[in-house]
Amino acid sequence: MKKSLFLLAICGVFLTACQSQNPNLNSARMDIYKSDESVQCGGGGISPEQMRSQLQNIVVYQMRKGQLNRAYPAVCGGATGSVNIYTIDKGQLAQAEQLGFAPFSEQ
């Protein structure tokens, strides 16, 4: 019984140490997004690099293409759900929202 409790305590210490070492778990950063303006049957859309300039003086740590987790009716000219995603400091969210960006969640 004592050995089991000791092993459990050791595992807890290691897990805590790993968590504090992982910058993603304790980060003050977040993802924001904006539609890339692509349309069905039309393709296109703005690349993350092109849209980056819309964030003006907000520091961007990472950028990528993504997809909103929603269903869209299949119709030419309709939305695709394709978005550009940027990782920024949480403290700059209000400024990003004023520029038309919104918080992004992978859910």
KEKE-3310 file (N, C-alpha, C; in steps of 0.2 Angstrom, whole numbers, plus 5000, padded with zeros to 4 digits):
npx = (5004:5010:5020:5012:5006:5017:5023:5012:5013:5025:5023:5014:5022:5030:5021:5017:5028:5031:5020:5022:5033:5029:5025:5013:5003:5004:5003:5002:4996:4985:4973:4967:4955:4950:4939:4944:4938:4936:4925:4913:4914:4922:4934:4950:4953:4960:4977:4986:4998:4995:4984:4989:4994:4983:4982:4990:5000:5000:5008:5012:5014:5012:5005:4992:4982:4965:4949:4932:4922:4909:4894:4891:4879:4879:4882:4885:4896:4893:4898:4914:4920:4933:4947:4959:4971:4978:4991:4992:4996:4986:4983:4981:4969:4957:4961:4963:4950:4943:4948:4941:4944:4941:4941:4948:4943:4947:4937)
npy = (4994:5006:5007:5009:5021:5029:5028:5034:5047:5051:5050:5060:5071:5071:5073:5086:5093:5091:5098:5111:5114:5114:5125:5127:5124:5133:5145:5162:5165:5164:5158:5166:5170:5173:5174:5167:5172:5164:5155:5143:5134:5144:5145:5151:5163:5172:5171:5166:5173:5185:5190:5193:5206:5214:5213:5223:5230:5220:5207:5192:5175:5163:5156:5149:5140:5135:5127:5130:5122:5118:5115:5118:5123:5116:5125:5135:5149:5150:5150:5143:5140:5140:5147:5159:5157:5164:5165:5174:5186:5185:5197:5205:5203:5211:5221:5214:5210:5221:5223:5214:5200:5185:5174:5158:5141:5124:5115)
npz = (5000:5004:4995:4983:4985:4986:4973:4966:4971:4966:4952:4951:4954:4943:4932:4935:4934:4920:4915:4918:4911:4898:4886:4879:4888:4898:4892:4887:4876:4861:4849:4835:4822:4805:4791:4775:4764:4754:4741:4737:4722:4717:4723:4727:4739:4752:4757:4772:4774:4766:4772:4785:4785:4789:4802:4807:4819:4828:4836:4828:4831:4825:4810:4800:4788:4791:4796:4799:4811:4806:4796:4779:4767:4751:4738:4724:4726:4739:4757:4763:4774:4776:4784:4790:4802:4817:4829:4843:4857:4871:4877:4866:4860:4861:4852:4840:4838:4835:4822:4815:4818:4827:4842:4840:4841:4842:4843)
capx = (5000:5014:5023:5008:5005:5024:5023:5007:5015:5031:5020:5011:5027:5033:5016:5017:5035:5030:5015:5025:5038:5025:5023:5007:4998:5004:5004:4997:4994:4978:4972:4961:4954:4945:4937:4949:4934:4935:4918:4912:4915:4926:4940:4953:4954:4966:4982:4987:5003:4992:4980:4993:4995:4977:4983:4994:5006:4999:5013:5010:5019:5011:4999:4990:4975:4961:4942:4928:4919:4902:4891:4889:4875:4883:4879:4891:4896:4892:4904:4917:4922:4940:4949:4966:4972:4985:4993:4994:4996:4979:4982:4980:4963:4952:4963:4961:4943:4941:4950:4937:4946:4938:4944:4947:4943:4947:4931)
capy = (5000:5012:5008:5012:5029:5033:5028:5039:5053:5052:5051:5067:5076:5071:5076:5093:5096:5091:5103:5118:5114:5114:5132:5128:5123:5139:5151:5168:5166:5161:5158:5170:5168:5177:5170:5169:5174:5159:5153:5137:5134:5149:5144:5157:5165:5176:5167:5169:5178:5191:5193:5195:5214:5217:5213:5229:5230:5214:5201:5185:5169:5157:5157:5143:5139:5130:5126:5130:5115:5119:5112:5123:5121:5115:5130:5139:5156:5150:5150:5137:5138:5141:5153:5160:5157:5167:5164:5181:5186:5186:5204:5209:5200:5216:5225:5210:5209:5228:5222:5209:5194:5182:5169:5152:5135:5118:5111)
capz = (5000:5005:4989:4978:4987:4984:4966:4964:4972:4961:4945:4951:4953:4936:4928:4936:4931:4913:4913:4919:4906:4891:4885:4877:4893:4902:4888:4887:4869:4859:4842:4832:4815:4800:4785:4770:4759:4748:4740:4734:4715:4715:4726:4729:4746:4754:4760:4778:4773:4763:4777:4790:4786:4792:4810:4808:4823:4833:4835:4826:4832:4820:4805:4796:4786:4795:4794:4805:4812:4804:4790:4775:4761:4745:4733:4721:4729:4747:4761:4763:4781:4776:4788:4792:4810:4819:4836:4846:4864:4874:4878:4860:4858:4859:4846:4834:4837:4832:4816:4812:4820:4832:4845:4837:4845:4837:4845)
cpx = (5004:5018:5019:5007:5012:5024:5018:5009:5021:5028:5017:5016:5030:5028:5016:5023:5034:5025:5018:5031:5035:5023:5016:5001:4998:5004:4999:4995:4987:4978:4966:4960:4950:4944:4942:4945:4934:4927:4918:4911:4919:4933:4943:4954:4960:4971:4984:4993:5000:4988:4983:4994:4989:4978:4988:5000:5005:5005:5010:5015:5018:5005:4998:4983:4971:4954:4938:4924:4911:4900:4889:4885:4880:4880:4885:4890:4895:4899:4907:4919:4930:4942:4957:4966:4979:4985:4995:4994:4989:4978:4980:4973:4958:4954:4962:4954:4940:4943:4946:4939:4942:4942:4943:4947:4943:4941:4926)
cpy = (5006:5013:5011:5019:5032:5033:5033:5046:5055:5054:5058:5072:5077:5074:5083:5096:5096:5097:5110:5119:5115:5121:5132:5127:5129:5145:5156:5170:5162:5162:5162:5168:5173:5173:5172:5171:5170:5157:5147:5138:5140:5149:5150:5158:5168:5171:5170:5174:5185:5194:5196:5203:5217:5217:5219:5227:5224:5209:5195:5180:5164:5159:5151:5144:5134:5130:5126:5124:5116:5116:5118:5120:5121:5120:5135:5147:5156:5149:5143:5135:5139:5147:5153:5161:5159:5166:5171:5180:5188:5193:5208:5207:5206:5220:5221:5210:5216:5227:5217:5202:5191:5176:5162:5146:5129:5113:5110)
cpz = (5000:4998:4983:4979:4985:4977:4963:4965:4967:4954:4945:4950:4946:4931:4929:4933:4923:4911:4913:4914:4899:4890:4882:4882:4898:4898:4889:4880:4867:4852:4840:4825:4811:4794:4779:4764:4753:4747:4736:4726:4713:4718:4728:4737:4747:4758:4767:4778:4770:4769:4783:4791:4789:4800:4812:4813:4829:4831:4834:4827:4827:4816:4801:4793:4791:4792:4800:4805:4812:4797:4786:4769:4755:4739:4731:4724:4736:4750:4761:4770:4782:4780:4789:4799:4812:4827:4838:4854:4866:4875:4872:4857:4856:4853:4840:4833:4833:4824:4812:4813:4826:4835:4841:4842:4840:4838:4839)
residu = (MET:LYS:LYS:SER:LEU:PHE:LEU:LEU:ALA:ILE:CYS:GLY:VAL:PHE:LEU:THR:ALA:CYS:GLN:SER:GLN:ASN:PRO:ASN:LEU:ASN:SER:ALA:ARG:MET:ASP:ILE:TYR:LYS:SER:ASP:GLU:SER:VAL:GLN:CYS:GLY:GLY:GLY:GLY:ILE:SER:PRO:GLU:GLN:MET:ARG:SER:GLN:LEU:GLN:ASN:ILE:VAL:VAL:TYR:GLN:MET:ARG:LYS:GLY:GLN:LEU:ASN:ARG:ALA:TYR:PRO:ALA:VAL:CYS:GLY:GLY:ALA:THR:GLY:SER:VAL:ASN:ILE:TYR:THR:ILE:ASP:LYS:GLY:GLN:LEU:ALA:GLN:ALA:GLU:GLN:LEU:GLY:PHE:ALA:PRO:PHE:SER:GLU:GLN)
# end
